[in-house]
Amino acid sequence: MFTNSPATDLAERDRLGDAAVRLQGMGLYLFPVDHPHSPSPSCLRMHHPDTLKAERDKGEPHQRGKHPTLKWSACASNSRETAERWYGTGLRNIGIACSPSGLLVLDDDTGTVLTDLCADHDRPVPRTFVVNTREGRRHHWFRQPQHPLGNGLGALAGRGFDIRGGVTATSEYGGYVVAPGSRHETGAVYEAVDWDAEIIPVPGWIENLVRAQPERYAGEGGSCCWVRILGVIADLLAQTEGNRDNHLWWSACRLADAVAEGADENMVRGVLATAAERIGLTAWDAENKLTRALRGVAA
């Protein structure tokens, strides 16, 4: 169990600094992420005040350990000097921007989902760089193909995966992951299974599955479901300052309805997050509002 004290804080900072330099040396682009045991959330300035007020009003604790402390899509860096500056003072977790790093990360919710998928397709489990996150969960890291994959799941929808990838037509910034060395708010540390493992190119058969259109992608309304989603996003992008946050909530409610009709939830989340960032809000605002809207649909 991690407990704050000057000695443990220094050891934690040194450990994170060593991991950051190692990741930078692998050619990856890093940025600082809030650490769950820093005195106060260092990511708060990146969130809309209305979002924080809603959390306080509802008595919901602000999630720690996963949120960037700056605009990650613009500030991610592969500079060793920058990494040493970010992680040499204070407690900060490590984020990796997937697009400039050339990464496609499969987030395995149970730790066995990729193994099960390989068995279903009679394929060997790829031997690549793997990160144990918490409670048996794993991140499998791959190099992007020539035409990068984004955050969409394709035919992997419903299999227990999440995906973080590069810039695509529906994902302006791509995604990010919390890196090994970081600490989860539960106290667990993200750990590389083997720091010397190669990050291999994504196998072609997995690439094909991610690019494929899932059966439930269009929903009961066929392509009309996604025509409606794109209309909601277009309306959101057209909003002027002062009305954007309220309209983001309206958009989240409309998209929650689309998910209930069969649209892929992870793809909807990616599209809404991209739109939110484009109009000056944050991806976390979009994620939070869509989660709340989905709870309302399920209620």
C-alpha positions as CSV (number, residue, x, y, z in Angstrom):
1,M,0.0,0.0,0.0
2,F,1.4,3.4,-1.0
3,T,1.5,6.0,1.8
4,N,2.6,9.6,1.4
5,S,5.8,10.7,3.1
6,P,8.8,12.6,2.0
7,A,10.8,9.4,1.6
8,T,8.1,7.5,-0.3
9,D,7.3,10.5,-2.5
10,L,11.0,10.8,-3.5
11,A,11.2,7.1,-4.2
12,E,8.0,7.3,-6.3
13,R,9.3,10.3,-8.2
14,D,12.6,8.6,-8.9
15,R,10.9,5.4,-10.1
16,L,8.6,7.4,-12.4
17,G,11.5,9.4,-13.7
18,D,13.5,6.3,-14.5
19,A,10.4,4.8,-16.4
20,A,9.9,8.1,-18.3
21,V,13.5,8.2,-19.5
22,R,13.3,4.5,-20.5
23,L,10.1,5.1,-22.5
24,Q,11.5,8.2,-24.1
25,G,14.5,6.1,-25.2
26,M,12.0,3.7,-26.9
27,G,11.0,6.5,-29.2
28,L,7.7,7.2,-27.5
29,Y,6.0,10.6,-27.0
30,L,5.2,11.3,-23.4
31,F,3.2,13.8,-21.4
32,P,2.5,14.3,-17.7
33,V,-0.7,12.8,-16.1
34,D,-2.2,13.4,-12.7
35,H,-0.8,11.2,-9.9
36,P,-3.4,9.8,-7.5
37,H,-1.2,10.7,-4.5
38,S,-0.2,14.2,-5.3
39,P,-1.7,16.7,-2.8
40,S,-4.4,17.9,-5.2
41,P,-5.5,16.9,-8.7
42,S,-3.1,18.6,-11.1
43,C,-5.5,17.9,-14.0
44,L,-8.3,20.1,-12.8
45,R,-7.4,23.1,-15.0
46,M,-7.9,20.9,-18.0
47,H,-11.5,20.3,-17.1
48,H,-14.5,22.5,-17.7
49,P,-15.6,24.3,-14.5
50,D,-19.2,23.0,-15.0
51,T,-18.0,19.4,-15.0
52,L,-16.1,19.9,-11.8
53,K,-19.1,21.6,-10.2
54,A,-21.4,18.8,-11.2
55,E,-19.0,16.3,-9.6
56,R,-19.0,18.3,-6.3
57,D,-22.8,18.7,-6.4
58,K,-23.3,15.0,-6.8
59,G,-20.7,14.0,-4.3
60,E,-18.8,12.1,-7.0
61,P,-15.0,11.8,-6.3
62,H,-12.8,13.1,-9.1
63,Q,-11.0,10.2,-10.7
64,R,-7.3,10.3,-10.2
65,G,-4.3,9.0,-12.0
66,K,-5.5,9.0,-15.7
67,H,-6.1,12.6,-16.7
68,P,-3.5,14.7,-18.5
69,T,-2.2,17.8,-16.8
70,L,-1.8,19.7,-20.0
71,K,-3.1,19.6,-23.6
72,W,-1.5,16.2,-24.4
73,S,-2.2,16.2,-28.1
74,A,-0.1,19.3,-28.6
75,C,2.5,18.9,-25.9
76,A,3.5,15.3,-26.0
77,S,7.3,15.1,-26.4
78,N,10.1,12.7,-27.1
79,S,12.7,15.0,-25.6
80,R,14.8,13.5,-22.8
81,E,15.3,17.0,-21.3
82,T,11.5,17.6,-21.3
83,A,10.9,14.2,-19.7
84,E,13.5,14.9,-17.0
85,R,11.9,18.3,-16.3
86,W,8.4,16.9,-16.1
87,Y,9.2,13.9,-13.9
88,G,12.1,15.4,-12.0
89,T,9.9,17.5,-9.7
90,G,6.6,16.5,-8.1
91,L,4.5,13.3,-8.6
92,R,3.2,12.8,-12.1
93,N,2.1,9.7,-13.9
94,I,3.2,9.0,-17.5
95,G,1.0,9.3,-20.5
96,I,1.9,8.2,-24.0
97,A,0.4,9.8,-27.1
98,C,-0.3,6.9,-29.5
99,S,-0.3,8.8,-32.8
100,P,3.2,10.3,-32.8
101,S,4.5,7.2,-31.1
102,G,3.2,5.0,-33.9
103,L,1.3,2.8,-31.4
104,L,-1.9,0.8,-31.5
105,V,-2.8,-0.4,-28.0
106,L,-5.3,-3.1,-27.3
107,D,-6.7,-2.7,-23.8
108,D,-7.7,-6.2,-22.6
109,D,-10.4,-5.9,-19.9
110,T,-9.8,-9.3,-18.3
111,G,-6.3,-10.2,-19.3
112,T,-7.5,-13.2,-21.4
113,V,-9.5,-11.5,-24.1
114,L,-6.7,-11.5,-26.7
115,T,-5.9,-15.1,-25.9
116,D,-9.5,-16.1,-26.4
117,L,-9.6,-14.1,-29.7
118,C,-6.5,-15.9,-31.0
119,A,-8.0,-19.3,-30.1
120,D,-11.2,-18.4,-31.9
121,H,-9.2,-17.6,-35.1
122,D,-6.7,-20.4,-34.7
123,R,-3.8,-17.9,-34.3
124,P,-0.8,-17.8,-31.9
125,V,-0.9,-15.1,-29.3
126,P,1.4,-12.3,-30.6
127,R,4.6,-11.9,-28.6
128,T,4.8,-8.1,-28.1
129,F,5.3,-5.5,-25.4
130,V,2.6,-6.0,-22.7
131,V,1.7,-3.9,-19.7
132,N,-0.1,-5.2,-16.6
133,T,-2.4,-2.5,-15.4
134,R,-4.6,-3.6,-12.5
135,E,-6.8,-6.5,-11.5
136,G,-5.5,-8.8,-14.2
137,R,-6.0,-6.3,-17.0
138,R,-3.4,-5.8,-19.7
139,H,-2.4,-3.4,-22.5
140,H,-0.9,-5.1,-25.6
141,W,1.2,-2.6,-27.6
142,F,1.7,-2.9,-31.4
143,R,3.3,-0.8,-34.1
144,Q,0.8,0.8,-36.4
145,P,0.3,-0.4,-40.0
146,Q,1.1,1.8,-43.0
147,H,-2.4,3.3,-42.8
148,P,-2.9,3.9,-39.1
149,L,-5.8,2.6,-37.2
150,G,-7.7,4.9,-34.8
151,N,-9.7,4.3,-31.6
152,G,-12.5,2.3,-33.3
153,L,-13.0,-1.4,-32.5
154,G,-14.4,-2.6,-35.8
155,A,-15.3,-6.3,-35.6
156,L,-13.7,-6.5,-32.1
157,A,-16.7,-4.6,-30.7
158,G,-18.3,-6.6,-27.8
159,R,-15.2,-8.7,-27.3
160,G,-14.0,-6.9,-24.1
161,F,-11.4,-4.7,-25.8
162,D,-10.8,-1.0,-25.9
163,I,-8.4,0.4,-28.5
164,R,-6.2,3.5,-28.5
165,G,-4.6,4.4,-31.8
166,G,-3.7,7.1,-34.2
167,V,-5.2,10.0,-36.1
168,T,-8.0,9.1,-38.5
169,A,-10.9,10.8,-40.1
170,T,-13.0,10.3,-37.0
171,S,-10.2,10.8,-34.5
172,E,-8.4,14.1,-34.9
173,Y,-5.8,13.4,-32.1
174,G,-5.9,9.7,-31.8
175,G,-5.7,8.2,-28.3
176,Y,-3.4,7.9,-25.3
177,V,-2.6,5.4,-22.7
178,V,-1.2,5.5,-19.2
179,A,2.3,4.0,-19.3
180,P,4.2,1.5,-17.2
181,G,5.6,3.0,-14.0
182,S,2.4,4.9,-13.4
183,R,0.2,4.3,-10.3
184,H,-3.5,3.6,-10.5
185,E,-5.8,5.3,-7.9
186,T,-6.3,1.8,-6.4
187,G,-2.6,1.8,-5.6
188,A,-1.6,-0.7,-8.3
189,V,1.4,0.1,-10.4
190,Y,1.3,-0.3,-14.2
191,E,4.1,-2.8,-14.9
192,A,5.8,-3.9,-18.1
193,V,5.9,-7.7,-18.3
194,D,9.3,-7.5,-20.1
195,W,10.9,-4.1,-20.7
196,D,13.1,-5.6,-23.3
197,A,10.2,-7.1,-25.4
198,E,9.9,-5.8,-28.9
199,I,6.8,-3.8,-29.9
200,I,5.9,-5.8,-33.0
201,P,3.7,-4.6,-36.0
202,V,0.0,-5.3,-35.5
203,P,-0.7,-8.7,-37.1
204,G,-2.6,-8.4,-40.4
205,W,-5.5,-10.5,-39.2
206,I,-6.0,-8.2,-36.2
207,E,-5.7,-5.2,-38.4
208,N,-8.4,-6.6,-40.7
209,L,-10.8,-7.2,-37.8
210,V,-10.3,-3.6,-36.5
211,R,-10.9,-2.2,-40.0
212,A,-14.0,-4.3,-40.5
213,Q,-17.5,-3.0,-39.9
214,P,-19.1,-4.9,-36.9
215,E,-22.5,-6.4,-37.4
216,R,-24.1,-4.1,-34.8
217,Y,-22.3,-1.0,-36.1
218,A,-25.3,0.4,-38.0
219,G,-27.9,-0.5,-35.4
220,E,-31.5,-1.4,-36.0
221,G,-32.0,1.7,-38.1
222,G,-29.3,0.7,-40.6
223,S,-27.0,3.4,-41.9
224,C,-29.6,6.0,-40.7
225,C,-28.3,5.4,-37.2
226,W,-24.9,6.8,-38.1
227,V,-26.3,9.5,-40.3
228,R,-28.1,10.7,-37.2
229,I,-24.9,10.5,-35.2
230,L,-23.0,12.6,-37.7
231,G,-25.8,15.1,-37.6
232,V,-25.5,15.4,-33.8
233,I,-21.8,15.9,-34.1
234,A,-22.2,18.5,-36.8
235,D,-24.6,20.5,-34.6
236,L,-22.1,20.3,-31.7
237,L,-19.2,21.6,-33.9
238,A,-21.4,24.5,-34.9
239,Q,-22.0,25.8,-31.4
240,T,-20.6,29.2,-30.3
241,E,-18.8,29.8,-27.1
242,G,-21.1,30.0,-24.1
243,N,-23.4,27.3,-25.3
244,R,-20.9,24.5,-26.0
245,D,-21.0,22.8,-22.6
246,N,-24.8,22.6,-22.5
247,H,-24.9,21.4,-26.1
248,L,-22.3,18.7,-25.3
249,W,-24.7,17.3,-22.7
250,W,-27.6,17.4,-25.3
251,S,-25.3,15.6,-27.8
252,A,-24.3,13.0,-25.3
253,C,-28.0,12.2,-24.6
254,R,-28.7,11.8,-28.3
255,L,-25.7,9.6,-28.8
256,A,-26.7,7.5,-25.8
257,D,-29.9,6.8,-27.6
258,A,-27.9,5.7,-30.6
259,V,-25.8,3.3,-28.6
260,A,-29.0,1.8,-27.1
261,E,-30.1,1.2,-30.7
262,G,-26.9,-0.7,-31.5
263,A,-24.2,1.8,-32.5
264,D,-20.8,0.8,-31.2
265,E,-20.2,2.6,-27.9
266,N,-16.4,2.9,-28.2
267,M,-16.7,4.5,-31.7
268,V,-19.4,6.9,-30.4
269,R,-17.1,7.8,-27.5
270,G,-14.2,8.5,-29.8
271,V,-16.3,10.7,-32.2
272,L,-17.8,12.7,-29.3
273,A,-14.4,13.1,-27.6
274,T,-12.8,14.4,-30.8
275,A,-15.6,16.9,-31.4
276,A,-15.4,18.1,-27.8
277,E,-11.7,18.8,-28.1
278,R,-12.2,20.6,-31.4
279,I,-14.5,23.1,-29.8
280,G,-12.3,23.8,-26.8
281,L,-13.8,21.3,-24.3
282,T,-12.0,18.1,-23.2
283,A,-12.3,14.5,-24.1
284,W,-13.0,13.8,-20.4
285,D,-16.0,16.1,-20.5
286,A,-17.3,14.1,-23.4
287,E,-16.6,10.7,-21.7
288,N,-18.2,11.8,-18.4
289,K,-21.4,13.2,-20.0
290,L,-21.8,10.2,-22.3
291,T,-21.4,7.8,-19.3
292,R,-24.0,9.7,-17.4
293,A,-26.4,9.8,-20.4
294,L,-25.9,6.0,-20.9
295,R,-26.9,5.4,-17.2
296,G,-30.1,7.4,-17.9
297,V,-30.9,5.2,-20.9
298,A,-30.3,2.0,-18.9
299,A,-32.3,3.2,-15.9
